[in-house]
Amino acid sequence: MRKIRRSFLLLTLGVMLVFSWTVQAETRPEAIEKLLAKTSETSREEVVSLLKLDDDELLEAISRKTFDYFWLEANPRNGLIKDRSTPQSPCSIAAVGFGLSAIPVAVERGWITYDDGYKRALTTLKTFARGKVEGRKGFYYHFVDMHTGKRVWNSELSSIDTAILIAGGLVCGEYFKGTSIEKYANQLYEKADWQWMTNGEDTLTMGWDPLTGFLRSRWNGFNEGLLAVLLAIGSPTHPLPPDAWHQIYRPVKNETYINLQDEVLFVYQYPLIWFDLRDKEDDYANYWRNAIAAVNYNRLFTTFNKSYATYQRDIWGLSAGDGPTGYKAYGAYKDKHDGTIIPYASVASLPFTPEESMKAIRGMLNRFGPLVWRKYGFVSGFNVDRRWFSSQHIGIDQGDILLMIENYRTGMIWEYFMRHPGAQKALKLARFVDSTSEYAVTPAYADQYEAAMLLPSQKQAVAPRVQTPVLVDGDLGEWQSVPSYLVDEEMNVPDGNITKVDKSKMNLCSDFYIQWDEERLYLAAEVTDDVIVNNLSPAERGSFYRSDSVEFYIDPGRSGGGVGLFKLAVLPFDTLGNTHGARHEDARPGPVEAVAPQTQIAAEKTATGYTVEVAIPFEYLGITPEAGLVLGFCHTVINCNDRGAPLGAYVRENMIAWNHLPLVWDNPDLWGELVLE
């Protein structure tokens, strides 16, 4: 049934897409024509020449120009490569990894000689082997000085950027097999202490800072971190157990594919630049078909979005990149886009959607010419609505373009990377098997995920009616006879950026209560929390989810009425001990004193944590209360355990919920029921 439903959906979308193309205007805006008129005649002639080439010739030209970035924006004395094409740019160690992977491509295509490629690869790997790049435990700082190799920009030891560096080294090692390059590439891999990077937990942290230690965020969700986790499992010296792969949270979008909520396209591309997962699946997915589904969703998202002039026929690709206001993670989701297109997103999708990606390449060149095509090929981003076109190139974007074009044409990166024993070991331990399946998500995991989604939503809480108004003061003495409902340490919200509660190290739970009268809905929570963090100042009026807080989600529409969702976040204590409330991501977001001033909120510290008490007038829900009325409802607790949390910092570690579902805050249809008794 799922397969039939998906096929029908794609067919329907395809028909709609054809129709939409016939009605879109093909002319460029006058402002863009003026910008094009300011470009040099030489640059315009170059683009005209490109458009006359057949597809393979065009891809060759793009690849050749893209490779120049790695050759010309590198320091030939140490092999370090710039993060971006600006004069003072530091080195990005991920760009170095892409650059190493690019060398075999350039040699095979005759852009450089074998000896020149060998020399550059050897120089680069020796720089790391001899300790000339600052790092620790085999991991390196995200950004380092192009000349000294020292840490810059207060960057972190980055596990994912080091993984990309290692992947590039292994490609070179296999290409130059039997030489010193292979030896140094293997040493680079062997040196990385993946076990240390877990900080004693089951999954990799995203990095380490010399002042604050390990980063709180982990590679425990579906994203580009798959690359790092697989390399860690395949490590010959400091391997992670295979269970690290199974600890990754994989949400399923519309019963179709495993996704990242923000739909940033590069996360689907990066692991598949090196790991060849064609015709393979593990317990959860066929990641090749998963990427195809994600790319198509990203493409169709802009195709049907008429809010921005940039989104036109064959002009698509939302991913992390440069925009009018700086570098952002653009995605095919809600407010994660603003009309900015990131060219590498569609170009690097060639292996997944060859026809659509070729159309995008020609579409961008034909429509915007030298505005999007500069010294090293496609620029890092553009936005027609803002009349903004980047003049820069970013190393990791260039790498994604070059390597994925080559994989599409010859499979070269896959071929050499997959020869390494570590890559083969990783896939074997992660339980990958050969498969010619047409689905993205395995049927077994689809059923498992569906069951996990439905079970918590089938909960019901009953709210008794009170005859006298409840005094909202934080003291729950008058709630003792009211039924309570438990949110405990097992009810973790599954999310890649949320850590499961470790019951051996902390106590975290909430007993919540609900009552009502003719005017108000009363809510109370008695939270057990070993460490109460109050790092938000009195000036804060929202985004309380960054620190210790509780939330109550109410959907009055469950009974067919109401004025929209009411999602209340309560900060029990700011830095001065004050209690605050805010509505967020609902029908009327903002501080309660501004958008729901009659709402009463109080909190009080207890011997084991704190209490929260709330009274919400039914008028804010847009309903008239009566016995038997059903509301959608969920209660969550957000937690941090850092007693020294920096002022204003985002320090959320755990989140537990009565309906412990993925993206619980964004799925009102799956909240439990609240019945007025």
N, C-alpha and C positions, 0 to 999 in steps of 0.2 A: 504493500500500500504506500509506504514512504517513497519508494522508487517511482511509482506511478504519479504520486502527488508532485514530486520534484520535477519529473519530466514535463508534466502538464504546466507547472509554474514557469519553467524555462521557455517552453514553447510559447506561452502567453506573453511573457516578457519580450521574447524575440519579435513577435508580431507587433507589439506596442512600439518597440524600438524602431522597426522599419517605418512605421507610420510617423513617429515623432521626427525622424530624419527628413521626411518629405515636407514637413511644415516649418522647419527651422530656416531662418535666413542664412544665406551663404556669404553675404557681404561682410567685410570687416568694418568695425566702427570707424568713424571719421578720425577719432583721436588716435587710433592705432595706425591708420594710414599716415598721419602726420609724423608719428614716431618712426615708422619705417622709412619715411622720406629723409629722415635725418641720419640714417645709417649709411655707411660707405657703399659706393658702387661695387667695390670688390667683394664685400661681404654679401651683397645681394646676388651678385653673379655666382658666387660659390654655392648659395642655396639653390639657385636655378639649376646649376650643374648637378647637384645632388639629386634633385627631383627627377632628373632625366635617367638616372641609373635604375637598373632592375633591382629587385629586392636584395639579392645576395651582394651585389656591388655596393648597394647603399649601406648594408650592414658592415661590410668591410671598411667603408669610409668612416662610418661612425666609430667603429672599434679602433681604427688606427688613430683617429684624433683623440679619442678618449684615453688611449694608452699613453699618449704624450704627457698627460698629467703626471702619471707615475714616474715617467722618465725625467721630465724637466722640472717638476716641483719637488724633487728629492735632493738631499745633500749627498753628492756622490762619494764623499769621504766616509760616511757612516751608514748610508742607505735609508736614513729617516725621511719620511714623506710628510709634506704639509697636510694639515687638517683641511685647509681650503686655499684657494688661489689668491690669497692676499699677501702683500709683501712681508708682513710681520707675523704671519700665521705660525703657530707652533706645530710640532708633529703630533699626529694622531696615530697611536699604535695600531688602531684598526685599519687605518689607511695603509700602514706598512704591510699588514697582513694581506690586504687586497692587492697591493703592489707586488708582493712576492708571488701571489697566485697568477698575476698578469704576465710575469716574465716568460714562462713557458709558452703562453699564447703568442707573445711578440716574437719569440725565437722561431716557432713553427710557421708563423706567417711572414717571416722574413723582414720584420720591421727593425730588428736588431740582430746582431750575429750571436751565435751560440757562445762564443768567448765573452762577449760583452754581457750577455745575460748571466752567464756563470759568475763573472766577476762581481756584478752588482748583487746577486743573491748571496754570494759568499761574504762580501763586505757587510751586508745587512745582518746576516745571522751571526757573524763574528762580533758585531757591535753588541748584540745581546749576550752572547756567550761570554764575553770578556767583561761584563758588568758595566758597560758604558751607558746603559740606560737604567735609570733609577727604578727600583722595584723591590719586591720582597716575596719570598717563598715561591718564586717562579711566576709571579704576577707583576704587571707593570702599570705605571700610572697612565691614565686615560690620555693625558696630554703632556708632552715633554718638550724641552727646548730642542730646536733643530740642530744645534751645534754641540751642546753639552750633554743632552740626554737627561737633564734634570727635570723634576716635576715642575709644572707651571699651572697657573689658574686654580690653585688649591684643589686640583683634581684628585680623584680617588684611584686606588689600585682597582682596576676594573676587571672583573671576571669575564664579562662578555667580550670586551675589546681584546683581552689577552687570548681568549678562545679564537677570535678571528685571526689574530697574529699567528697563533699556533697552526691553524688550518692552512694559512698561506705558506707557512714554513713546510708543512707536510707535503703540500702539492709540489713545491720546489724539490724537496728531498726525494720524492718518488721520480720526478722528471730527471733529476741529475743523480740518479741512483748509483751507488758505488763510489761516490765522491765525498769530499769533505762536507759538501752541502747536506747530504743525507745525514751525516754524523751530527752536524750542528742542529739540523731540524729536529732530529730525535731527542737531542739534549734539551732543546727548548720545551718539547712536550714532557719529557721526563722530569724536568725541574719543577713544573707547576704542581704545587701541593693542594690538590682539590679538597682533600680532607680538612686541611686547615681552613679553607675558604668556607666551610660549612658552619664554622663557629660552634661546633659541637651538636648541631642539629642534623636533620635528615636531608636537607636540601642546601644548595649553594646560595650564599649571600651574593648580592650584586657587587659588593666590593668592600674595601677597607680604607679608612681614613686615618692618617697618623695621629690626629688629635682626638677624634671621637670613637675610633675603633671600627668594628664591622658595621656596615650599613644595615638598617632594619629590613629593607626590601630584599626579597629572595626570588630566585628563579624557580618558583613553585607554581607558576601558572602558564597557560599556553601563550607563548610569545617567541621572540628571537632567541630566548635563553635555551631553547631546545638544543641548539648547537653546542652550548657550553656543557649542558648536562650529559649529552652523548659523549663528548670528548672526555669528560670526567669519568664516566663509566668505563671507557675504553683505555684509560690511562695505564701505562705499563708499570708505574711506580707508586702512585697515590690514588688508586681508583676509588670512586664512590660505589657503594653497592647498587645493584640494579633497581632496588626499591626506590632510589632517588627518581627514576623515570616514572614510577607509578605514583609518586607523591604529587605529580603535576596535576593541577586542576584544569580540566578540559570542558568548558561550557559548550553546549551544542545550540547553534542558532537555527530556529525554525525547523528543527528535525532534519537539517540539511548538512551542516558542516560545523566543525569545532572552530571557535572563533575567539578573537580578542574583541571586547566590547567596543572599543573606539575604532575598530576597523582601519588601523594604520597598516598600509599594505606591505611595508618592508618586513614585518614580523613573519609573514607567510613566506617571503622570499629567502631571507638570510640562511636559515638552516639548510635549505635545498640548493644553495649555491654549491655547497661542498658534498653533503650527503646525498647520494643518488637513491631516492626513495621511489623511483618509478617501479610499478608492478610489485610493490611491497606493502605490507600492513602489519601493525602490531595489534595489541588487544583493543585499541581504541579507534584507529583510523587508517585509511589509505591517505597519507599526507600529501601525495601528489594530487589526487583528485580533490582533496580538501583545499589545496591552494588554488586550483582551477575555480572552485566554487566561490572562494573568497575574492579572487580577482574579478570574476563576473559580477559579484555583488557590488564591489567598489565601482566598477565601470557603469553599471546600470543606475547606481545611486546618483551619479552626476548627470547621466543622460536624462533622467526623468525630473531632475531638479531645475526648475526654471527661475530660481531666485537670483542666479548670477550669470552674467553675460559670458564669463570665461567658459562655462560648461556648454560646449557645443558638440556637434557631431564629431566623433573621433578625437575629441579633446578631453581626456580623462586621466585620473591618477591622483589619489589622495594618500599621502604618506608623510612621514617626517621630513621636513625640509625648510627652505627659506621662504618667507612670506614678507608682505609689506611691513610688518611690525617685528620681524626677526624670525629666528628659528623656532618652529613649532611642530608638534605631532598632529598633522592634519589627518582626519579620518572620515570615513563614511558613516557618521553617527551624529545625530542631533546638532549640537553647537560646535562640533569639532572641525568645521570647515567654514571658509569665508570667501570662496571663489578662487582660492589659490590652487593652482595645479603644480604638481611636482613631477617633472618629466621622467625621471628615472623610474617612477612607479609603473608606468605603462610600458616603457621600453624593456625593463628588466623582467617583465611578465611574458616575454616572448615564448619561453618554453611551455608556458601554461595556455596562453591564448595567442598563438602566432598570427592569425589573421587580424584579430582586433588590435594587437600591438603594432603590427605593421601599418595599419590604418592610422593609428595614433602618431606614429613616427612621421608619416607623410602629412598627416593633418596638421601637426604642429609646425613643420617646416613650411608647408604651403600657406598656412594662415599667418604665421608670425615671423617666418624667415630669420633674418639675423637678430631679431629681438630675443629669440630663444636659442640661437646657435652662435657660439662664440669661439674663443681660442681653443678650448678643449671639448668642443661638441655642445651638447645640450646644457643649458644653464641650470641653476639649482632651484628655480621656481619662477612663476609668473602669475599675475592677477590682472586680467583685463579690466575688471570693474574698478580697480584702483589705479589703472594705467601704470602698473608697476611690473618691471621685468628685471630680474636679477642679472648682474654682470659677472657673477662669481660661479665657481665650480667647487664642489665639496668632494673630498677624497673618497669617502665611503659610497657616495652616490655614483661616482665615476666607476668604482669597483663593481657595484651591483650591475651597472649597465654592461660593462665590458665582459665580465665573467658569465653573466646570463646569456648574452648574445653568443658567446663562444659555446656554452653548453647547448644552446639551441642549434647551433651550426654543426658542432662535432662531438659534444659531450666531453670535451677534453678535461675540464676541471673535475668532473665526476670520475672520469677514468683514472686519473692519477691519485686523487685523494682516496678513492675507495680501494686502491691497492694497499694502502697502509694497514698493517695488522690491527692498529688501534681502532680504526673505523669499522673494520669487520667484527672485531670483538664487541664493540659497543652495540651494534645492531643485533648481534646474536644474544647478548645478555638482556637487551630490552625486549626480546621475544618478537623480533620482526621475522616474518615469513614471506615467501613468494606469494603473490596474489595478482590475479587479473580482474579483481572486482571492479565494478562500476560505481560503487558507493564511495562516499567520503568517510562517513562514520560507520563503523562495524555494527551490524544488527544487534549483537550482544551488548555493546556499550550504549547504543541508542536506547535499548530497553532499560538498561541499568540507570541511565541518566534520567529517563522519563519517570521511572519509579521514584528516584530520589527527589525529583521536582514535585511530584504530586503528594507524597506522604505527609510532609510537614504542613501542606496547605489544607489538610483535612481536619485541622484542629478547630475547637470551638470553646469560647469563653462565655460565661454567663454573667451579666451584670445585674445585681439586685437593685431594686428601687429603694431610695431612702426618703424618709418623710421630712427630715430637716436638712438644711444645707450643711455640707461638710466644711469644716474650718481648714483652709489650706495654709498650713504653717510648717510642714515638714515632719510633724509628729504623727506617727501612724497609729497611735493608741486607739483611735476610734475605728480602725479598720480591722481589728482582731477577729471579728465575727464574720468578715467578708471572705468568700472563697478566694484562694490564691492560686496562681498559675506560675509554673517554674520555667525559667530560661537558665539552663545550666551549661557546664563546660563542654558537654558533648554537642551542643547546638551551634557549632561554628558555622559562620557564613562562608561557603566555599568561594574563594577568590584568590587569584594569584598574588595579590598584594596584601593579603591578610593572613597572619600566622595563626595556626590552630593553638588553642589554649593547652598548655602543658600542665596537667593536673598535678604532676609531681613537684611542680615549682611554684604554683600559684593557686589561689582560690578566686574564682570569678563566677558569679551567678546572680540572678535577680528573681525575687518573688514579686509578682505584680498583682494588683487588685483593680477592680473596676466597679463603680456604682453610678447611679444616675438619679436625677429628679426632673421636674418639669422644665427646668431652665438649663441645667448643666450636665455634662458628662465628666465624672470624676475619675482620675487615674492616679495610681500610686505605685511606686517601685521601691523595694528594699534590696539594695545592691550590696552584695558581698564583694569587696575589692581590697586586696592586701595593700596596694599602693595607690593612693589617690593623687593623681597628677593635675595640677592646676597651673598650667603654663600660659594660659591665654589672659590677656589684660582686660580691664573693664571696658576698654574701647572696642573690643570685639563684639560684633553684632550678627555673627553668622559663621558658617563653616566650622561648627563646633565638633564635627566628626574628626577633626585633626587631633583631638585629645580626649580625655575621659569625659564621657557624656552618655546620655540615654536618649532614645527616640521613641515616639509613639506615632504610628501610621494609621490613619483612619480614612476609609473609603465610604462616604455616605451613599454613593451611587449603587452599592450592592443591592439595595432595595428599590432601585429605580428612581431615586430622587437626589437631592443634595446639590451643592454648588461646586463640586469638585473635591479633589484630594486635600486632606489636611494632614501635613506631616510636620510634627512638632519635635524639634531638637532642644534638649535642655542641657545647658552647661551648669552642673551643680555648683561649681565654685570657680571664680576667676582668681587672679593673683591676690585680690583683696578679700576673697571669701564671698563675693556677691554671686547670686544666681541669675542666669539669663536664659531666655527662650527665644527661639526663632523658627519661623516656618521656612522650609526650603524645598525646592523642586516640587512645588504643589500649585494649587490654584491661585494662591496669593502669597508668594514668598517675601520674607523680610522679617525684621525684628518684631516680636509680638507687640511691643509697645506702640509700633507704628501700624501694623496690619491686623492685629487682633487684640486691642488694648484691654478688653474685658477678661482676657485669659489670665488666670491666677497661677502662679508658679512659686514653689518653695522647695528648699532642700535643707538637709541637716546631716551633719556627720554623726556616725555611730561607732561603736566599738569595733565593728567588723567591716565598715565601709561607709555608706551614706544612704539616705532616703531621698526620694523625689516625690512631690505631690503636685497635682495639676487639676485645674477646673476649666473646662472649655465650654463656653456657651453654645447651645445647640444652634443659635442663629448663625454662627460661623460655619456650621456644617450645612446649613440650608435645609434642615429637616425638623419636623415636629415629632418629639419622642413619644413612643407608646410601647406598651408591652408587646413583645414579639418582633419588634423591629430588628433587622439584621444589618450590621455594618461590616465592611471589610476591616481587618485589624491585624497589626503586628507590633511587637515591642522588641527593641534591640538595645544592646549595651555595647558601647565602644570603649576600648581599654588601652592604656599604656602602662608600662611598668618602669619607666625611667624616672627616678626621683630627681635627676638633674636635667630634665628636659629643657632645652633652650626656650627662651621666651618667644611665643608665637609660632614655634616650629610645628610642622606636621609630624606627630609622633605616634599616630595610631598603629597599634600592633595587632590587637585582637578585635573581633566583632562576633558576638553571639546574638541569636535571634530566636524568638518563639517559632517563627517560620524560617528555619535556617536553610534558605534557598539562595542560589546564585543571583546576584543583583536584586536582592530582596527589596531594596528601596525603589526599584524601577519596575516591579512586577505586581501591581495591586491585585490582579486577577488571581494570584497565587497566595495572597494573604489569607490568614484564618478568618473565622467568623466571630463576631461579637454580637451576642443576642441580649437585648434588653428584656429583663425578666419582669 
